[in-house]
């Protein structure tokens, strides 16, 4: 059991970015295609819109994820340097602080002092980062990894509705893209939930609901403005 939990912790960073990218890719591109198709566009126009959205979305996901996770990494580095300076300047106070943390977690004061002293003797900085700030190597921010995972999975997820354009007649595009995309979303949500140890049904339900809502909204916009444009 402990090995399984550790394995989940190891992959939580890239899993979050990958699931976010794939989910956003399916929802964004499917909604875009459904909206444009509902506006009485031609197959070529729908395909062009889908491809443009796919490229723009992948780069947008990569840039946004890189900036976001880089900010997190900057904060982690700043905390690390601050903690290193405090350990060098006042080790006794840092030991007291660590002892107090262990007391709050349920250890007797004498035992908490012993544990704090022994852990600090082994690796004071790592101990304080983990127990005081909640920072570990497994959960450390990795901007490039997150950016690449988001971009790649967005492209893979968004590629499903784009590929559908090439395989389905225009008159069937809206229902087929909607159904195929919702099935992919349900599968993605269930897989991600199971990988994280959560309920597969709940995970599938969350992403399917929001995906259906997004496609319904864009279809309504497409039909409204498509009809208006024709008139």
N, C-alpha and C positions, 0 to 999 in steps of 0.2 A: 504493500500500500504506500509506504513512504517513497519508494522508487517512482511509482506512478505519479504521486503528487509533485515530486521534484521535476519529473519530466514535463508536466503541465506548466510549472513555473518557468522552466527553461524556454518554453516556446510561446509564452504569453505575449511578448513584445511583437514578434513577427506575425503571430496569429491574429492579433487585433488589427494590425495594418492590412493584412491580407484579406480578412473578412470584410473590413470596411471598404477596401478597394473593389472587391468583387461585387459586393452588395450595391455599392454606388454605381458601378459600371452597368449592372443589369437594370437597375431602376432608372438611372438617368437616360441611357441610350434607348431602352424600351419605351420609356415615356416620350422621349423626343420623336421616335419613329411613329408611335401611335398618334401623337398630336399632329405631326406633319401629314401622315396618311389620312387622318380624319378630315384634313382640310382639302381633300380632293387633289392632292399633289400626284405627279406621275411617279412611276417606279424609280426613274433616274433621280428625281428630286429627293425622294425619300432616302435613297441610297447615299446621295451626296450629303444630306443632312446627318445621316447616321455615321458616316465615316468622319465627317468634320467634328461631330460631337465626340467620337471615340478618341481621336487624336488630341483634341483640346482637353478633354476630360482626363486622359492619362497624364498629360503634362501638368495639369492643374493639381491632380491628386499628389503627384510626386513633389511638386513645389510646396504645396500646403503641408504635406506630411513632414518634409525635410525641415521647413521653417519651424513648425510646431515642436517637433522632437528635438531640434537643435536648441530651442529655447529651454526645453527641459534639461538637456545635457549641460547647457551653460549654468543653469541653477545648481545642478548636481556638482559640477566642478567648483563652483563658488562655495557651496556648503563644505565640500571636502577640504578646500584650502583653509576655510575658517576653522574647521574642526582641528586641522593639523596645527594651526597657530595656537589655538587654545590648549591643546595637549602639550605643546612645547612651553607655553608660558605659565600654565597653572595645572599641572597634572593632578595635584591633590583635589582641587575643585572638580575636575572632570571625573575623578574616581568617586567622589561624593555624589555627583549627578547620576552616574551609572548605578551606584548602589541604590539610590532613591528609586530609580526606574524598576529595579528588580524587586524592591520592597513593595511597590505598587502592584507588581505582577503576582505577589503572593509569597515571596520568600521572607524568612525571618531576617531581621536586620544583620545579625552576625553572619549568617550564611550568604546574604546578598553582598556583604563586604568581601567575603572570601572569593565569591564567584567573580565579582567585578575586578578584584586585584589579579586573579589568575588569568582572566581573559585579557586584561590590559597588558599583562606581562607577555602574553603570546603575540597579540596584534592589537594594540590600543586603538589605532585609527579605524581598522575594519570593524572592531567591536562597537565603537561609538556610531559609526555610519549605519550599521545594521540595527542596533538596539535603540539608539536615540533618534535617528533620522529615518529609519526604515529603508535605507539604500543598500542594495545587494548587487552583485555582479550579474545575477540572473535577470534582474529587473532594470538594469541600467539602460538609459536611453541610447539608441543606436540610429542616428538620423538617416544615414545612407541606406542601411538595411530597410528601414521603414519606408523610405521614399521609393526604393526599387520594388519592394513588395506591393505597395499601393498601386504604383503605375502598372506593373505587370498584371496584377489581378483585376484592376479596372479594365484593362484591355481584353483580358480573357472573358470577364463577365459581360462587358459590352459587346464583345464579338458574337455572342449568341444571337441577340436580336438582329445584328447587322447581317449575319449569315442567313438568317431567316428570310431577309429581303430577296436574296438570290434564289431561294428555293420555293417560295410561295407566290401565287398570283396576287396581284395588287388588291383584288376584291376580297381576298381572305386574310390580308396582311394584319389588320388590326386584331381580329380574334386570335389568330395563330400566334402572333408575337406576344400578345397578352398572356395567353395560356402557357406558352413555352417559358416565358420569363417568370411567371409565378411559380411554375414547377421548379425551375432552377433556383429561385429564391427560397422556396420551401426546403429544397435539398441542402442548399448552402447553410441556411439557418439551423437545420437539424444537425448537420455535420459539425458546425462550429460549436453548437451547444454541447454535443457529446464530447468533443475534444476538450472542452473546458470543464467537463464533469457536470453539466447542467441538463435540464430536461430537453430532449430533442423536440418534443411536441411544442413546448413553449417557444423554443428558438425558432422553429419553423413558422409558428403563428405570428410572431412579432414582425418578421421581415415580410411575410406574405401580405399582411394587413397594410403596411405602409407602402409596399410596392403597388398593390391594387389601388390604393387611394391616389398615388401619384399618377398612375396611368389613366385612371378615370378623370382626374382633373385636366390633364393635358389633352385627352380625347375631347372633353367638353370645350376646351379653348379652341382646338383645331376645328371642330364642327362649327362653332360660333363664328370664328373669323373666316373660315373657308366659305361658309354660306354668305357672310356679309360681303366677302370679296367678289363672289359670283354675281351677287345682286348689284 
